[in-house]
């Protein structure tokens, strides 16, 4: 029994010895032509790196967009005032007063008609100048209600937010965001300071996080409602009780364009509705469409549903990843063609060596394994180096290009797996061609 047990062990030892010898021959052959091997493997390196880098850039851009949409709230429905199309009959005539957009009556109707509504937040937005001592910055006034934070991505950092007392008695207080703090208060503590906006002073009682561009990303520029004050980019936001904004800034604004003067009246720029359950978003949206269709014949509104935007963004992400991955995979295909070209040239150069090995007893599978091992060694070496390079490129893109990138394990495994498949696919033909050579003709080759 002992002798019978030793036979399989000796067979395993022989197999391992043959594999080791073939691998040693393959590496030795590549070392003798190392410059050619390095140039060949560069195609795989850059192919793998491009797959990882492009997928990382696509994933980063997609996640950034999804985070912006998610900050709007998956339970929220946002109705925005939009400028209605110009009346063709009024073309060339001076239009003295143009009234459009959302109203306080709309907010009341929304509250009474939507059964699943949890919170309704009316919002008035105005562009103005804020003064503190000798410093002046353009800011956006957000006239709102105390429960604004329940539907907004902003969070309280210091102090307090607006209260019902502030709303009822039109208090001269405000809450400022950290972006405006950095521009207006360079060395001073903003808490308790007075900021001049228009003709009035407002005392700062709280500081919130910067809102960013997520809340306005979905409104086309040409459809955005006009506001009072200065145009241009705002340095930050200041939150004031809606009742105070209505009393002190009014609801009309004077607009100059193309030598004509227009007076526009807009009560609310935005109404945010938060429903009780994510399954009620679609039904609530349908009710809103019917209500607005009855009372707004001018088409002066826009409905934004963050949940729908998020789902659309996920679909776009999948398409984007497939397109980017396919483009990057082409470079891997080019690298595989380069490997096959080099291996075919190698077979032609080593024809006599193949004939000698076959004459000494080497089988066809030994020749196949030898050339295939060389191809796989080049491919896997290129894949590992390509993964390393592919992880470095997104780092520099994020650092110097200000673009978010996300490297996933799927992209690493996918790129390395594709490189292995390319190595096997494009290395198989040269290996079979070498194995099928006639030993006698190979020995005669010079």
Buried (B, 14 or more C-beta within 10 A) or exposed (E): EEEEEEEEEEEEEEEEEEEEEBBEBBBEBBEEBEEEBBEBBBBBBBBBBBBBBBBBBBBBBBBBBBBBBBBBBBBBBBBBBBBBEEEEEEEEEEBEEBBBBBBBEBBEBBEEEBEBBBBBBBBBBBBBEBBBEEEBBBBBBBBBBBBBBBBBBBEEEBBEBBBEEBBEEBBBBBBBBBBBBEBBBEEEEBBEBEBBBBEEEBEBBBBBBBBBEBBBEBBEEEBBBBBBBEEEEBBBBBBBBBBBBBEBBEBEBEEEEEEEEBEBBBBBBBBBBBBEEEEBBEEBBEBBEEBBEEEBEBEBBBBBBBBBBBEEBEEBBEEBBEEBBEEBBEBBBBBBEBBBEBBBEBBEEBBEBBBBBBEEEBEBEBBBBBBBBBBBBBBBBBBBBBBEBBBEBBEEBBEEEEBBBBBEEEBBEBBBEBBBEBBBBBBBBBBBBBBEBEBEEBBEBE
